[in-house]
Amino acid sequence: MHTIVTNPILWADVPDVSVIRVGSVYYMVSTSMHAMPGCPIMKSANLMHWELVNYVFGTLEDNDAHNLRDGKGIYGNGSWAASLRYRDGVFYVAFSCNDMNRFYVYRTADIEQGPWERSVIEGLHHDPSLLFDDGRVYVIYGNGDIRIRELTEDASSPLEGGLDRQLFETDREGIGLRCEGCHAYKLNGYYYLFFIEWPNVGHRRRRQLVYRARSLLGPYERRIVLDDDLGYRNNGVAQGGIVDTPEGEWYAMLFQDRDAVGRVPCIVPMRWEDDWPALGEDGKVPEKLEAPQPRSASKPLVISDEFVYGSNKLALNWQWNHNPDDELWSVTERPSWLRLATGVIADRIERARNTLTQRTEGPSCVGTTLLDAAGMKAGDRAGIVALQSSFGTVGLWTGENGERSVAMCVRGEDGREEIVERLPYESERIGLRIEFDFRDGADMAVFAFSADGVAWRTIGRPLKMKYTLDHFMGYRIGLFNYATREIGGFADFDYFRYAKGGDVG
């Protein structure tokens, strides 16, 4: 039985992938930065169809930055480049958090249900990879200056008197971004360290490298094992690890920058040649490949939601922008509606707590909601957002005397919301919609509203979406409500309806 695999396997922001196989099941973890809950765990039977099954943590830290109360937040920080490993019935996820200057290790016997046990080690361990080696545990990490540190048997803390040293330095000449993104393995009598680097000569794109050695401490040989862009804008497919099938075939799971939609995972066939991994087909990442894997049902990464829940718990597909205030949202207070209440004053969408988000997907997608503004107070703003640093919003604004208007806004030069178009609107209910077009790097979003859900009117102007490193995340679509004058109001959302593919506009 064969499965046709199409790259990218997920056309959405699932960066820094780390994949393992346990029996016949594959698991994958990804970076989540300022989105909470964090470190999503995905499951697959065939390396193509992935299903969200869990998160490693609900919130990472409880402080003003993570709670979006310090005026800045942790955009582009939070959890980075997690390493997923399995040994003797225990799953391990390890990552660094830049804003906390800490290295975290989480452990569980049940990756799909938890609970997770957490350990914290002070100091950054940039782009780490755990390596279990004959009863000893190491983390290998760094950018250009590659280091190794020995941990205790349960990986919970540094091993007293254990290894803690530089392993080697990677090339500097002709390199803009030196080696990082380590994935470490011991196979075939060798130690293999997978890295990416970004040269500033030649193709000038991210590429995949492997260092190998017979001994853990070297000396290491180096080889470029993949330098290809899958035909997309000279953006290299690189960074990730390798996994074998029960039948003994090998694949690399890497990712590619696809501009505003984010960093998308790709599967690459791999074989061994003279104990070196050889990636791709004639050095290229195939758009389609035939893999001898069992068929499985495709589970959507982004979902529609009518908010019909038996308890105050959301579907796994939703993530909050920063830590939520769980006292200020509900799907049970008004059954089959999402209620977002205000508890703090904010001056822009980036500082609005309890913005509920999902990913966007290529090649195109559209999200629609119905907002009931009856509970909003003077100065409240509620609606739907295309969220990144260069954001765009469409929603209802409530005036001082209860008058309403519908406004489309973008990020202004000072970071605040700049009104592109604002129109009077009398009704308490309004349909809101954003259409995203990621085809061939178009990266445009169009905003619209409707009084009856049938006739739609575009508002403002199309947003040219930009992937910027201050957020370091692909565009998200989100529902929001925040107060600019007084707290205590609320906005109700009847549904979120989503569709992907096809033409937009």
Secondary structure, 3 states (H helix, E strand, C coil): CCEEEECCCCCECCCCCEEEEECCEEEEECCCECEECEEEEEEECCCCCCEEEEEEECCCCCCCCCCCCCCCCCCCCCEEEEEEEEECCEEEEEEEECCCCEEEEEEECCCCCCCCEEEEEECCCCCCEEEEECCEEEEEECCCEEEEEEECCCCCCECCCCCEEEEEECCCCCEEEEEEEEEEEEECCEEEEEEEEEECCCCCCCEEEEEEECCCCCCCEEEEEECCCCCCCCCCEEEEEEEECCCCCEEEEEEEECHHHCEEEEEEEEEEECCEEEECECCECCCEEEECCCCCCCCCCCCCECCCCCCCCCCCCCEEECCCCHHHEECCCCCCCEEEECCCECCCHHHCCCCEEEECECCEEEEEEEEECCCCCCCEEEEEEEECCCCEEEEEEECCCCCEEEEEEEECCCCCEEEEEEEECCCCEEEEEEEEECHHHCCEEEEEEECCCCCCEECCCCEECCCCCCCCCCCEEEEEEEECCCCCCEEEEEEEEEEECCCCC
